[in-house]
C-alpha cells in the first residue's frame, strides 16, 4: 500500500526560482528519503533524514521532517533546468528486525524552464 | 555505495512471450529488490530476492508470472512471463534501503518494457 503522498503532483517553475515539494505518510518511520528520477530511468538518492532529525541540508537541497504531522518537505533552491525530473519520497518503516523495504510515494514531476 | 548494472535498458516484446531482466551488483548484498513502475506511477515492490532461498513476493505478484533467480550474492534475474500489454512498465532492481541501519537504496537504470 502507498505510504507516502507527495504534492503537488506536478510543478512548473522558472530557472532561479525555488521549488518546494511535500510528502505525507501514514505510519511510524525509521527514516524518510528523497529520490530523483530522470525520464523514467533509475532513481538516485538525494537525502535521508532520520526520525529524530528535523532538518537536513545538502547543497541546494533542504529537507524538513515533522513527525507529529507525519510530513516532510523538499526545497530545491535556485533551481536549474537540469533539476527537471520526478522526485519521490520514500519511507523506511520502523521495523524491529532487519527486514523492511522502502515504500515510495507517487512523486512530484518538476519542470524547470530556462 | 553500490553500482548496479541492469540490462536490457529497454525492449519491445510480443504478447505471450517472456523477457528476462538481469541485474549485476558490484558488491555482495544479502537482499535485492525488484520494483515495477507503471507509466506515470510510483514504484511498487514486486519481490525481495534473497540468495539461497525462494523470493518473497508482495501481494498481487506471483512466482509463475515473475520468476526470480538469485544464484549468488551479486546477481539476480527477473522474468516477466506470458506478457500482455498491461505488463508495459519500467522494471527496476535495487539494493539497500533496508536492514538494521536503514541506509539509502541504489537502483539499476531500469528496463523499459513495451508489450505489443
Backbone of each chain as ProteinMPNN parsed JSONL, in Angstrom:
{"seq_chain_A": "XXXXXXXXXXXXXXXXXXXXXXXXXXXXXXXXXXXXXXXXXXXXXXXXXXXXXXXXXXXXXXXXXXXXXXXXXXXXXXXXXXXXXXXXXXXXXXXXXXXXXXXXXXXXXXXXXX", "coords_chain_A": {"N_chain_A": [[0.854, -1.185, 0.0], [0.348, 2.326, -0.531], [2.51, 4.466, 1.118], [3.569, 7.047, 1.218], [2.554, 10.288, 0.169], [2.937, 12.613, -2.244], [2.826, 16.141, -2.785], [2.923, 19.098, -4.794], [1.438, 17.166, -7.534], [2.499, 17.872, -9.923], [4.82, 20.377, -10.886], [5.712, 23.46, -12.134], [8.235, 25.703, -12.82], [10.273, 28.697, -13.136], [13.707, 28.925, -14.093], [16.013, 29.535, -11.485], [14.137, 30.101, -9.571], [12.733, 28.901, -6.447], [11.879, 25.533, -5.563], [9.38, 23.73, -3.98], [8.454, 20.722, -2.542], [6.126, 18.488, -1.107], [5.568, 15.847, 1.246], [3.515, 13.41, 2.623], [2.929, 10.937, 5.121], [1.84, 7.789, 6.598], [2.346, 5.969, 8.749], [4.451, 5.127, 11.602], [7.903, 5.865, 11.231], [11.322, 4.927, 10.461], [13.15, 6.346, 8.968], [13.096, 8.908, 6.423], [13.347, 9.31, 2.974], [14.497, 11.038, 0.06], [14.267, 10.836, -3.436], [15.394, 11.116, -6.805], [14.311, 10.971, -10.182], [15.178, 10.758, -13.446], [13.545, 11.095, -16.457], [12.209, 8.491, -16.439], [14.23, 6.736, -15.75], [16.674, 5.025, -13.669], [16.409, 5.475, -10.102], [17.868, 8.045, -8.139], [19.471, 8.543, -5.121], [18.876, 11.26, -2.976], [18.769, 12.489, -0.38], [18.679, 11.619, 3.079], [16.71, 11.6, 5.944], [16.526, 11.143, 9.357], [14.221, 9.859, 11.826], [14.566, 11.203, 14.19], [15.561, 13.615, 13.489], [15.127, 16.998, 12.382], [15.676, 18.764, 10.364], [17.602, 18.928, 7.382], [20.427, 19.527, 5.304], [21.745, 19.595, 2.006], [23.863, 20.722, -0.185], [22.07, 22.492, -2.571], [19.749, 21.545, -1.591], [17.17, 21.26, 0.812], [15.764, 19.593, 3.44], [12.967, 18.986, 5.458], [11.47, 17.515, 8.352], [8.575, 16.592, 9.971], [7.516, 14.817, 12.412], [5.29, 14.761, 14.024], [3.25, 15.678, 12.455], [3.49, 13.909, 10.479], [4.869, 14.447, 8.054], [6.929, 15.722, 5.383], [9.174, 17.972, 3.741], [10.718, 18.936, 0.691], [12.996, 21.198, -0.401], [14.258, 22.837, -3.145], [16.635, 25.062, -3.893], [17.273, 27.967, -5.915], [16.722, 26.936, -8.576], [17.596, 24.913, -11.452], [17.574, 24.232, -14.988], [18.441, 21.658, -15.301], [17.469, 20.4, -13.077], [15.056, 19.408, -13.681], [12.911, 16.775, -13.358], [11.447, 13.807, -11.883], [10.457, 13.628, -8.513], [10.648, 11.661, -5.655], [9.398, 10.741, -2.469], [10.367, 8.441, 0.062], [9.675, 6.04, 2.495], [11.121, 4.408, 5.26], [10.014, 1.921, 7.181], [9.349, 1.538, 10.704], [10.591, -1.037, 11.61], [11.332, -3.675, 13.871], [13.213, -5.638, 13.405], [15.56, -6.876, 10.993], [14.352, -6.81, 8.58], [12.405, -5.266, 5.977], [11.502, -2.706, 3.68], [11.773, 0.027, 1.404], [9.072, 2.282, 1.009], [7.461, 3.891, -1.515], [6.304, 7.159, -2.418], [3.927, 8.84, -4.607], [5.142, 10.715, -6.17], [6.477, 13.854, -7.41], [6.354, 15.724, -10.308], [8.708, 17.73, -11.554], [9.246, 20.6, -13.447], [11.572, 22.684, -14.785], [11.918, 25.672, -16.272], [14.037, 27.188, -18.671]], "CA_chain_A": [[0.0, 0.0, 0.0], [1.135, 3.546, -0.635], [2.748, 5.089, 2.408], [3.791, 8.469, 1.051], [1.778, 11.021, -0.83], [3.565, 13.892, -2.498], [2.1, 17.167, -3.508], [1.934, 18.823, -5.827], [1.765, 16.094, -8.461], [3.345, 18.476, -10.952], [5.248, 21.731, -10.528], [6.448, 24.102, -13.226], [8.804, 26.965, -12.344], [11.344, 29.267, -13.937], [15.068, 28.767, -13.584], [16.353, 30.519, -10.47], [13.128, 30.069, -8.5], [12.792, 27.766, -5.52], [10.829, 24.518, -5.726], [9.06, 23.033, -2.735], [7.603, 19.543, -2.683], [5.726, 17.979, 0.189], [5.298, 14.413, 1.334], [2.863, 12.99, 3.857], [2.944, 9.496, 5.282], [0.77, 7.356, 7.5], [2.728, 5.202, 9.939], [5.731, 5.443, 12.222], [9.012, 5.588, 10.322], [12.697, 5.0, 10.933], [13.694, 7.495, 8.262], [12.417, 9.29, 5.191], [14.358, 9.595, 1.966], [14.05, 11.64, -1.189], [14.947, 10.325, -4.623], [15.159, 11.813, -8.063], [14.285, 10.083, -11.34], [15.196, 11.453, -14.735], [12.973, 10.457, -17.647], [11.915, 7.077, -16.302], [15.431, 5.921, -15.544], [16.834, 4.602, -12.288], [16.298, 6.514, -9.089], [19.108, 8.472, -7.5], [19.232, 9.0, -3.757], [19.241, 12.659, -2.739], [18.998, 12.832, 1.014], [17.995, 10.791, 4.068], [16.528, 12.269, 7.223], [16.091, 10.16, 10.33], [13.018, 10.276, 12.548], [14.915, 12.108, 15.295], [16.084, 14.849, 12.905], [14.062, 17.907, 11.945], [16.068, 19.463, 9.143], [18.884, 18.497, 6.846], [20.815, 20.267, 4.103], [22.768, 19.018, 1.141], [23.98, 21.627, -1.333], [20.883, 23.336, -2.766], [18.596, 20.825, -1.071], [16.855, 21.367, 2.236], [14.658, 18.692, 3.779], [12.448, 19.068, 6.818], [10.646, 16.384, 8.766], [7.708, 16.847, 11.119], [6.931, 13.509, 12.722], [3.971, 14.935, 14.645], [2.304, 15.838, 11.349], [3.809, 12.866, 9.511], [5.077, 15.113, 6.78], [8.276, 16.167, 5.054], [9.234, 18.818, 2.555], [11.992, 19.058, -0.009], [13.165, 22.505, -1.031], [15.395, 22.995, -4.049], [16.826, 26.499, -4.08], [17.938, 28.436, -7.143], [16.58, 25.775, -9.464], [18.225, 24.92, -12.773], [16.864, 23.389, -15.949], [18.876, 20.275, -15.074], [16.708, 19.826, -11.96], [13.822, 18.836, -14.222], [12.889, 15.343, -13.05], [10.429, 13.434, -10.909], [11.023, 13.494, -7.168], [9.859, 10.738, -4.837], [9.775, 10.466, -1.096], [10.285, 7.017, 0.397], [9.768, 5.862, 3.933], [11.592, 3.141, 5.815], [9.151, 1.758, 8.341], [10.037, 1.308, 11.964], [10.594, -2.442, 11.969], [12.266, -4.007, 14.935], [14.265, -6.538, 12.958], [16.38, -6.452, 9.861], [13.573, -6.801, 7.356], [11.823, -3.971, 5.667], [11.899, -2.116, 2.424], [11.276, 1.386, 1.235], [7.752, 2.464, 0.399], [7.581, 5.127, -2.284], [5.14, 7.971, -2.72], [3.539, 8.91, -6.013], [6.093, 11.563, -6.872], [6.185, 15.184, -7.961], [7.06, 15.946, -11.553], [9.182, 19.109, -11.57], [9.732, 21.119, -14.726], [12.242, 23.971, -14.613], [12.047, 26.28, -17.6], [15.187, 28.084, -18.748]], "C_chain_A": [[0.889, 1.233, 0.0], [1.289, 4.157, 0.752], [2.847, 6.595, 2.25], [2.923, 9.058, -0.039], [2.469, 12.356, -1.022], [2.558, 14.889, -3.057], [3.042, 18.347, -3.716], [2.324, 17.636, -6.697], [2.687, 16.603, -9.555], [3.623, 19.914, -10.563], [6.082, 22.281, -11.667], [6.925, 25.469, -12.761], [9.848, 27.465, -13.332], [12.697, 29.009, -13.274], [15.367, 29.879, -12.582], [15.353, 30.558, -9.321], [13.376, 28.859, -7.595], [11.626, 26.822, -5.783], [10.626, 23.817, -4.4], [8.091, 21.899, -3.017], [7.334, 18.983, -1.299], [5.387, 16.503, 0.122], [4.616, 14.145, 2.658], [2.865, 11.469, 3.916], [2.028, 9.095, 6.424], [1.243, 6.71, 8.795], [4.1, 5.621, 10.442], [6.891, 5.013, 11.32], [10.348, 5.599, 11.052], [13.391, 6.188, 10.278], [12.863, 7.766, 7.018], [13.493, 9.719, 4.205], [13.71, 10.252, 0.756], [14.93, 11.139, -2.323], [14.537, 11.147, -5.826], [15.201, 10.788, -9.195], [14.205, 10.927, -12.593], [14.555, 10.573, -15.793], [12.804, 8.951, -17.525], [13.122, 6.179, -16.174], [15.504, 5.479, -14.091], [16.753, 5.772, -11.332], [17.662, 6.795, -8.465], [18.769, 9.032, -6.133], [19.711, 10.441, -3.598], [19.624, 12.905, -1.293], [18.161, 11.924, 1.907], [17.893, 11.584, 5.356], [15.929, 11.27, 8.199], [14.945, 10.735, 11.162], [13.323, 11.209, 13.701], [15.56, 13.411, 14.8], [14.928, 15.705, 12.404], [14.398, 18.596, 10.63], [17.436, 18.961, 8.71], [19.16, 19.229, 5.538], [21.835, 19.446, 3.315], [22.834, 19.884, -0.1], [22.767, 22.54, -1.431], [19.612, 22.679, -2.238], [18.429, 21.073, 0.424], [15.638, 20.488, 2.493], [14.25, 18.941, 5.217], [11.574, 17.855, 7.091], [9.875, 16.785, 10.013], [6.989, 15.542, 11.439], [5.562, 13.637, 13.381], [2.895, 15.08, 13.577], [2.497, 14.759, 10.296], [3.973, 13.49, 8.122], [6.531, 15.541, 6.634], [8.183, 17.102, 3.856], [10.647, 18.818, 1.995], [12.001, 20.402, -0.708], [14.414, 22.472, -1.888], [15.537, 24.495, -4.302], [17.538, 26.783, -5.397], [17.915, 27.348, -8.209], [17.228, 26.022, -10.822], [17.426, 24.021, -13.699], [17.208, 21.918, -15.735], [18.191, 19.615, -13.884], [15.394, 19.212, -12.425], [13.869, 17.321, -14.093], [11.647, 15.066, -12.212], [11.099, 13.18, -9.578], [10.072, 12.651, -6.319], [10.341, 10.765, -3.39], [9.593, 8.97, -0.856], [10.485, 6.886, 1.895], [10.272, 4.46, 4.261], [10.84, 2.961, 7.121], [9.945, 1.327, 9.555], [9.945, -0.149, 12.377], [11.612, -2.704, 13.062], [13.427, -4.855, 14.46], [15.015, -6.013, 11.76], [15.616, -6.468, 8.555], [13.057, -5.395, 7.083], [12.324, -3.453, 4.352], [11.315, -0.72, 2.348], [9.911, 1.385, 0.572], [7.742, 3.851, -0.223], [6.239, 5.834, -2.426], [4.926, 8.063, -4.223], [4.413, 9.85, -6.826], [5.557, 12.911, -7.288], [7.024, 15.351, -9.213], [7.422, 17.422, -11.635], [9.701, 19.465, -12.951], [10.31, 22.504, -14.479], [12.527, 24.546, -15.995], [13.203, 27.263, -17.628], [14.76, 29.529, -19.03]], "O_chain_A": [[2.028, 1.197, 0.465], [0.306, 4.342, 1.47], [2.28, 7.344, 3.045], [2.605, 8.405, -1.034], [2.579, 13.145, -0.084], [1.579, 14.522, -3.707], [3.903, 18.577, -2.866], [3.45, 17.15, -6.595], [3.545, 15.874, -10.052], [2.771, 20.589, -9.985], [7.041, 21.65, -12.111], [6.117, 26.303, -12.353], [10.253, 26.747, -14.246], [12.799, 28.892, -12.052], [15.012, 31.035, -12.811], [15.685, 31.0, -8.222], [14.119, 27.938, -7.935], [10.537, 27.245, -6.171], [11.582, 23.363, -3.772], [7.049, 22.088, -3.644], [8.204, 19.0, -0.428], [4.977, 15.983, -0.915], [5.081, 14.599, 3.703], [2.81, 10.798, 2.885], [1.5, 9.949, 7.136], [0.608, 6.883, 9.835], [4.815, 6.377, 9.783], [6.861, 3.937, 10.723], [10.487, 6.199, 12.118], [14.119, 6.938, 10.929], [12.033, 6.949, 6.618], [14.44, 10.414, 4.573], [12.531, 10.045, 0.471], [16.15, 11.031, -2.197], [13.481, 11.78, -5.852], [16.01, 9.861, -9.179], [13.274, 11.712, -12.772], [14.977, 9.435, -16.001], [13.215, 8.21, -18.417], [13.045, 4.985, -16.462], [14.513, 5.55, -13.365], [16.998, 6.918, -11.709], [18.486, 5.897, -8.292], [17.893, 9.886, -5.997], [20.808, 10.794, -4.03], [20.683, 13.466, -1.012], [17.063, 11.511, 1.531], [18.874, 12.172, 5.81], [14.929, 10.622, 7.891], [14.732, 11.947, 11.192], [12.44, 11.938, 14.153], [16.046, 14.21, 15.6], [13.873, 15.184, 12.043], [13.503, 18.968, 9.871], [18.295, 18.623, 9.525], [18.245, 19.514, 4.766], [22.657, 18.719, 3.873], [21.968, 19.798, -0.971], [22.463, 23.277, -0.494], [18.517, 23.21, -2.424], [19.395, 21.094, 1.188], [14.607, 20.631, 1.835], [15.101, 19.089, 6.094], [11.013, 17.253, 6.175], [10.455, 17.259, 10.99], [5.982, 15.205, 10.816], [4.755, 12.711, 13.304], [1.757, 14.653, 13.775], [1.746, 14.702, 9.322], [3.306, 13.107, 7.162], [7.258, 15.699, 7.615], [7.242, 17.033, 3.065], [11.63, 18.715, 2.728], [11.117, 20.704, -1.511], [15.497, 22.123, -1.416], [14.639, 25.118, -4.869], [18.294, 25.96, -5.914], [18.96, 26.9, -8.681], [17.384, 27.157, -11.273], [16.686, 23.15, -13.244], [16.376, 21.039, -15.959], [18.312, 18.405, -13.695], [14.697, 18.566, -11.642], [14.752, 16.666, -14.647], [10.894, 15.979, -11.876], [12.178, 12.589, -9.516], [8.866, 12.894, -6.273], [11.542, 10.807, -3.124], [8.765, 8.322, -1.497], [11.349, 7.536, 2.484], [9.898, 3.474, 3.627], [11.003, 3.745, 8.055], [11.061, 0.82, 9.446], [9.301, -0.474, 13.375], [12.633, -2.022, 13.153], [14.512, -4.804, 15.04], [15.085, -4.801, 11.552], [16.19, -6.163, 7.509], [13.258, -4.471, 7.872], [13.455, -3.734, 3.955], [10.459, -0.346, 3.15], [9.638, 0.58, -0.319], [7.982, 4.853, 0.451], [5.189, 5.202, -2.537], [5.646, 7.446, -5.007], [4.417, 9.78, -8.055], [4.357, 13.093, -7.491], [8.238, 15.15, -9.197], [6.541, 18.272, -11.77], [10.49, 18.731, -13.546], [9.604, 23.398, -14.011], [13.282, 23.972, -16.78], [13.344, 28.082, -16.72], [15.609, 30.416, -19.127]]}, "seq_chain_B": "XXXXXXXXXXXXXXXXXXXXXXXXXXXXXXXXXXXXXXXXXXXXXXXXXXXXXXXXXXXXXXXXXXXXXXXXXXXXXXXXXXXXXXXXXXXXXXXXXXXXXXXXXXXXXXXXXXXX", "coords_chain_B": {"N_chain_B": [[28.526, 2.472, -0.978], [26.794, 1.293, -3.93], [27.011, -0.054, -7.175], [24.9, -0.75, -9.783], [24.354, -2.769, -12.514], [22.058, -2.997, -14.974], [20.233, -4.86, -17.323], [18.196, -5.782, -20.183], [18.204, -2.283, -21.246], [15.971, -1.384, -22.45], [13.121, -2.826, -24.123], [11.065, -4.127, -26.688], [8.396, -6.202, -26.843], [6.595, -9.077, -27.998], [3.225, -9.944, -27.246], [2.542, -12.653, -25.039], [5.063, -13.695, -24.985], [8.202, -14.04, -23.136], [10.383, -12.149, -21.026], [13.622, -11.784, -19.751], [15.204, -10.048, -17.234], [18.276, -8.73, -16.165], [20.332, -8.16, -13.326], [23.319, -6.924, -12.081], [25.407, -6.525, -9.364], [27.993, -4.534, -7.913], [29.031, -5.366, -5.545], [28.788, -7.658, -2.766], [25.582, -8.485, -1.674], [22.917, -9.072, 0.599], [20.123, -8.881, 0.232], [18.128, -8.298, -2.639], [15.99, -6.16, -4.446], [13.083, -6.081, -6.449], [11.288, -3.881, -8.467], [8.292, -2.552, -9.929], [7.309, -0.022, -12.145], [4.667, 1.465, -13.278], [3.396, 3.292, -16.144], [3.742, 6.709, -15.507], [3.414, 6.372, -12.806], [4.14, 5.499, -9.328], [6.749, 3.58, -7.668], [6.306, 0.118, -7.261], [6.774, -2.557, -5.152], [7.776, -5.683, -6.264], [9.01, -8.112, -5.462], [11.234, -9.554, -3.019], [14.494, -10.655, -3.237], [16.398, -13.117, -1.92], [19.587, -14.523, -1.5], [19.999, -17.951, -1.945], [17.523, -18.752, -1.084], [13.935, -18.966, -1.603], [12.34, -16.35, -3.432], [10.555, -13.635, -1.932], [7.332, -12.673, -2.44], [5.274, -9.815, -3.06], [1.918, -8.837, -2.26], [-0.317, -9.497, -4.853], [1.486, -10.167, -6.76], [2.907, -12.979, -8.354], [4.831, -16.009, -8.376], [4.745, -17.548, -10.701], [4.261, -15.74, -12.702], [6.256, -13.832, -12.394], [8.984, -15.059, -12.16], [11.957, -15.359, -10.228], [15.464, -15.399, -10.045], [18.32, -16.009, -7.965], [21.253, -16.569, -7.955], [23.722, -16.021, -6.738], [25.499, -13.756, -4.512], [25.739, -11.385, -5.889], [24.148, -11.123, -8.105], [21.041, -11.192, -9.905], [18.016, -12.244, -11.498], [14.982, -11.246, -13.097], [12.115, -12.512, -14.491], [9.623, -11.689, -16.764], [6.759, -13.182, -17.487], [4.779, -14.704, -20.106], [3.731, -12.342, -21.404], [1.578, -9.458, -21.445], [-0.036, -6.5, -22.815], [-0.538, -5.001, -20.513], [1.626, -5.392, -18.908], [3.485, -3.599, -19.669], [5.861, -1.491, -18.569], [8.27, 0.15, -16.418], [10.895, -1.668, -15.126], [12.712, -2.153, -12.201], [15.69, -2.899, -10.447], [17.043, -3.11, -7.158], [19.187, -2.376, -4.378], [19.955, -2.227, -0.861], [18.518, 0.27, 1.384], [17.242, -0.94, 3.426], [17.25, -3.044, 6.338], [19.143, -3.263, 9.413], [20.305, -0.767, 9.678], [19.024, 0.868, 7.957], [19.722, 2.128, 5.341], [20.462, 4.224, 2.452], [18.976, 3.493, -0.73], [20.077, 1.87, -3.713], [19.803, 1.945, -7.215], [19.336, 0.101, -10.263], [19.507, 1.129, -13.733], [17.09, 0.707, -14.82], [14.626, -1.081, -16.759], [12.902, -0.509, -19.566], [9.983, -1.693, -20.596], [7.983, -2.541, -23.293], [5.038, -3.95, -24.348], [3.604, -5.386, -27.116]], "CA_chain_B": [[27.661, 2.632, -2.139], [26.715, 0.135, -4.808], [26.737, 0.229, -8.574], [24.096, -1.84, -10.324], [24.241, -2.815, -13.961], [20.797, -3.658, -15.306], [20.011, -4.946, -18.758], [18.386, -4.699, -21.145], [17.695, -0.984, -20.818], [14.609, -1.327, -22.976], [12.788, -3.866, -25.081], [9.693, -4.202, -27.199], [8.15, -7.639, -26.915], [5.28, -9.53, -28.432], [2.424, -10.544, -26.177], [2.661, -14.096, -24.918], [6.465, -14.086, -24.826], [8.79, -13.753, -21.828], [11.617, -11.365, -21.033], [14.41, -11.896, -18.532], [15.973, -8.852, -16.91], [19.406, -9.096, -15.334], [20.971, -7.122, -12.509], [24.623, -7.279, -11.528], [25.839, -5.544, -8.37], [29.455, -4.551, -7.805], [29.417, -5.835, -4.224], [27.896, -8.716, -2.293], [24.449, -7.988, -0.896], [22.014, -10.136, 1.022], [18.811, -8.732, -0.383], [17.909, -7.464, -3.817], [14.576, -5.868, -4.585], [12.579, -5.816, -7.801], [10.145, -2.97, -8.476], [7.626, -2.197, -11.176], [6.804, 1.347, -12.208], [3.761, 1.609, -14.413], [3.514, 4.635, -16.725], [3.298, 7.843, -14.71], [3.107, 5.959, -11.436], [5.262, 5.313, -8.413], [7.341, 2.25, -7.663], [5.63, -0.914, -6.495], [7.671, -3.685, -4.919], [7.321, -6.98, -6.768], [9.513, -9.196, -4.618], [12.561, -9.465, -2.413], [15.265, -11.833, -3.617], [17.491, -13.476, -1.016], [20.439, -15.576, -2.031], [19.885, -19.237, -1.286], [16.152, -19.072, -0.684], [12.917, -18.507, -2.542], [11.997, -14.933, -3.341], [9.324, -13.298, -1.216], [6.52, -11.847, -3.339], [4.281, -8.928, -2.472], [0.539, -9.115, -2.647], [-0.636, -9.15, -6.232], [2.544, -10.678, -7.645], [3.076, -14.406, -8.144], [6.074, -16.561, -8.902], [4.564, -18.046, -12.059], [4.286, -14.6, -13.609], [7.517, -13.105, -12.217], [10.006, -15.89, -11.521], [13.19, -14.645, -9.879], [16.606, -16.214, -9.649], [19.326, -15.3, -7.164], [22.25, -17.634, -7.839], [24.829, -15.647, -5.859], [25.269, -12.522, -3.765], [25.915, -10.186, -6.715], [23.401, -11.235, -9.351], [19.66, -11.644, -9.844], [17.216, -12.033, -12.696], [13.526, -11.228, -13.014], [11.484, -12.841, -15.764], [8.225, -11.33, -16.939], [6.316, -14.312, -18.297], [3.494, -14.647, -20.798], [3.456, -10.903, -21.29], [0.437, -8.783, -22.055], [0.225, -5.049, -22.835], [-0.606, -4.464, -19.151], [2.952, -5.525, -18.305], [4.333, -2.493, -20.128], [6.268, -0.736, -17.378], [9.7, 0.158, -16.141], [11.246, -2.603, -14.064], [13.934, -1.675, -11.556], [16.247, -3.662, -9.343], [17.553, -2.207, -6.133], [19.784, -2.918, -3.162], [19.993, -1.248, 0.209], [17.239, 0.82, 1.782], [16.617, -1.765, 4.446], [18.208, -3.623, 7.263], [19.212, -2.673, 10.741], [20.749, 0.625, 9.632], [18.149, 1.607, 7.052], [20.538, 3.002, 4.514], [19.893, 4.62, 1.17], [18.852, 2.448, -1.741], [20.722, 2.094, -5.008], [18.965, 1.376, -8.255], [19.771, -0.028, -11.63], [18.988, 2.171, -14.616], [15.728, 0.386, -15.228], [14.312, -1.709, -18.046], [11.615, -0.013, -20.074], [9.365, -2.778, -21.364], [6.747, -2.275, -24.027], [4.466, -5.188, -24.876], [2.688, -5.046, -28.224]], "C_chain_B": [[27.687, 1.358, -2.983], [26.405, 0.609, -6.216], [26.032, -0.986, -9.157], [24.019, -1.701, -11.836], [23.007, -3.624, -14.307], [20.659, -3.703, -16.81], [18.928, -5.956, -19.079], [17.83, -3.387, -20.624], [16.272, -0.774, -21.338], [14.384, -2.484, -23.944], [11.33, -3.72, -25.495], [9.42, -5.66, -27.478], [6.739, -7.925, -27.391], [4.529, -10.124, -27.25], [2.564, -12.056, -26.214], [4.099, -14.58, -24.751], [6.952, -13.714, -23.426], [10.075, -12.954, -22.007], [12.324, -11.552, -19.702], [15.298, -10.67, -18.38], [17.072, -9.243, -15.931], [19.917, -7.903, -14.544], [22.236, -7.671, -11.889], [25.058, -6.16, -10.588], [27.347, -5.659, -8.184], [29.945, -4.957, -6.418], [28.418, -6.894, -3.78], [26.809, -8.118, -1.399], [23.527, -9.145, -0.552], [20.697, -10.07, 0.268], [18.88, -7.89, -1.643], [16.407, -7.316, -3.991], [14.248, -5.625, -6.05], [11.308, -4.986, -7.711], [9.562, -2.882, -9.881], [7.137, -0.76, -11.071], [5.959, 1.478, -13.466], [3.778, 3.056, -14.89], [2.926, 5.727, -15.837], [3.024, 7.541, -13.251], [4.365, 5.85, -10.582], [5.803, 3.891, -8.512], [6.531, 1.32, -6.77], [6.564, -2.105, -6.36], [7.033, -4.973, -5.436], [7.716, -8.073, -5.787], [10.881, -8.842, -4.072], [13.29, -10.76, -2.697], [16.431, -12.012, -2.658], [18.301, -14.588, -1.644], [20.238, -16.852, -1.23], [18.496, -19.591, -0.799], [15.185, -18.547, -1.728], [12.65, -17.018, -2.344], [10.685, -14.763, -2.584], [8.543, -12.302, -2.045], [5.52, -11.012, -2.556], [2.892, -9.314, -2.984], [0.276, -8.633, -4.07], [0.398, -9.622, -7.236], [2.792, -12.147, -7.314], [4.305, -14.915, -8.889], [5.918, -17.035, -10.343], [4.672, -16.924, -13.086], [5.643, -13.889, -13.577], [8.553, -13.99, -11.527], [11.317, -15.127, -11.36], [14.273, -15.67, -9.574], [17.607, -15.37, -8.888], [20.46, -16.294, -6.915], [23.424, -17.3, -6.936], [24.552, -14.263, -5.267], [25.429, -11.251, -4.592], [24.995, -10.158, -7.937], [21.977, -11.711, -9.099], [19.006, -11.419, -11.2], [15.746, -12.031, -12.334], [13.006, -11.549, -14.405], [10.038, -12.382, -15.733], [7.665, -12.33, -17.948], [4.977, -14.056, -18.962], [2.959, -13.212, -20.818], [2.202, -10.468, -22.02], [0.73, -7.284, -22.055], [0.195, -4.409, -21.439], [0.725, -4.581, -18.416], [3.916, -4.437, -18.754], [4.617, -1.562, -18.959], [7.775, -0.573, -17.408], [9.925, -0.791, -14.974], [12.62, -2.209, -13.522], [14.393, -2.665, -10.504], [16.947, -2.694, -8.397], [18.22, -3.0, -5.026], [19.805, -1.819, -2.118], [18.603, -0.809, 0.608], [16.538, 0.013, 2.843], [17.684, -2.281, 5.401], [18.294, -2.815, 8.538], [19.581, -1.199, 10.702], [19.975, 1.466, 8.635], [18.9, 2.628, 6.214], [19.797, 3.4, 3.247], [19.853, 3.423, 0.24], [19.573, 2.864, -3.009], [19.937, 1.324, -6.06], [19.746, 1.141, -9.538], [19.103, 1.039, -12.479], [17.598, 1.864, -15.149], [15.657, -0.285, -16.585], [12.941, -1.232, -18.463], [11.048, -1.06, -21.025], [8.076, -2.305, -22.007], [6.281, -3.579, -24.632], [3.42, -4.827, -25.925], [1.906, -6.271, -28.683]], "O_chain_B": [[28.507, 0.467, -2.763], [25.637, 1.549, -6.419], [26.512, -2.113, -9.036], [23.664, -0.646, -12.362], [22.919, -4.805, -13.971], [20.928, -2.719, -17.498], [18.745, -6.908, -18.321], [17.065, -3.379, -19.66], [15.475, -0.065, -20.724], [15.327, -3.041, -24.506], [10.489, -3.247, -24.73], [10.13, -6.29, -28.262], [5.822, -7.125, -27.211], [5.128, -10.731, -26.362], [2.687, -12.659, -27.28], [4.329, -15.741, -24.415], [6.205, -13.144, -22.63], [10.761, -13.077, -23.021], [11.696, -11.486, -18.646], [16.046, -10.309, -19.288], [16.834, -9.993, -14.985], [19.93, -6.775, -15.038], [22.238, -8.73, -11.26], [25.076, -4.99, -10.97], [27.91, -6.749, -8.284], [31.144, -4.9, -6.144], [27.333, -7.012, -4.349], [27.094, -7.343, -0.485], [23.381, -10.086, -1.331], [20.218, -11.07, -0.266], [19.601, -6.894, -1.703], [15.647, -8.243, -3.713], [15.037, -5.039, -6.791], [10.374, -5.329, -6.986], [10.249, -3.106, -10.877], [6.619, -0.34, -10.036], [6.482, 1.587, -14.575], [4.135, 3.954, -14.127], [1.754, 5.672, -15.463], [2.46, 8.371, -12.538], [5.484, 6.074, -11.044], [5.358, 3.102, -9.345], [6.125, 1.69, -5.669], [7.085, -2.603, -7.358], [5.9, -5.305, -5.089], [6.88, -8.857, -5.337], [11.58, -7.966, -4.583], [12.769, -11.843, -2.43], [17.332, -11.176, -2.588], [17.743, -15.499, -2.256], [20.297, -16.845, 0.0], [18.311, -20.627, -0.161], [15.56, -17.786, -2.619], [12.727, -16.5, -1.229], [9.823, -15.642, -2.599], [9.03, -11.207, -2.326], [4.991, -11.442, -1.531], [2.735, -10.01, -3.987], [0.608, -7.504, -4.432], [0.196, -9.487, -8.442], [2.878, -12.521, -6.144], [4.748, -14.336, -9.881], [6.86, -16.934, -11.129], [5.125, -17.143, -14.21], [6.121, -13.405, -14.603], [8.96, -13.688, -10.405], [11.727, -14.361, -12.232], [14.019, -16.684, -8.923], [17.735, -14.169, -9.128], [20.614, -16.802, -5.804], [24.069, -18.209, -6.413], [23.493, -13.68, -5.499], [25.273, -10.15, -4.063], [25.078, -9.223, -8.733], [21.727, -12.521, -8.206], [19.391, -10.523, -11.95], [15.313, -12.71, -11.403], [13.414, -10.926, -15.385], [9.313, -12.659, -14.778], [8.049, -12.325, -19.118], [4.149, -13.296, -18.459], [1.875, -12.927, -20.31], [1.821, -11.021, -23.052], [1.649, -6.839, -21.367], [0.838, -3.383, -21.218], [0.922, -3.922, -17.395], [5.045, -4.366, -18.268], [3.709, -0.922, -18.429], [8.461, -1.082, -18.294], [9.229, -0.724, -13.96], [13.559, -1.965, -14.28], [13.58, -3.207, -9.755], [17.381, -1.611, -8.791], [17.864, -4.15, -4.766], [19.689, -0.636, -2.437], [17.616, -1.435, 0.222], [15.366, 0.25, 3.133], [18.868, -1.974, 5.265], [17.602, -1.811, 8.709], [19.207, -0.45, 11.604], [20.246, 2.657, 8.487], [18.725, 3.836, 6.37], [18.668, 2.975, 3.002], [20.605, 2.463, 0.407], [19.667, 4.047, -3.334], [19.472, 0.208, -5.826], [20.683, 1.871, -9.86], [18.234, 1.768, -12.001], [17.003, 2.68, -15.853], [16.514, -0.083, -17.445], [11.942, -1.513, -17.801], [11.572, -1.277, -22.118], [7.199, -1.744, -21.35], [7.032, -4.244, -25.345], [2.483, -4.072, -25.663], [1.091, -6.174, -29.601]]}, "name": "protein", "num_of_chains": 2, "seq": "XXXXXXXXXXXXXXXXXXXXXXXXXXXXXXXXXXXXXXXXXXXXXXXXXXXXXXXXXXXXXXXXXXXXXXXXXXXXXXXXXXXXXXXXXXXXXXXXXXXXXXXXXXXXXXXXXXXXXXXXXXXXXXXXXXXXXXXXXXXXXXXXXXXXXXXXXXXXXXXXXXXXXXXXXXXXXXXXXXXXXXXXXXXXXXXXXXXXXXXXXXXXXXXXXXXXXXXXXXXXXXXXXXXXXX"}
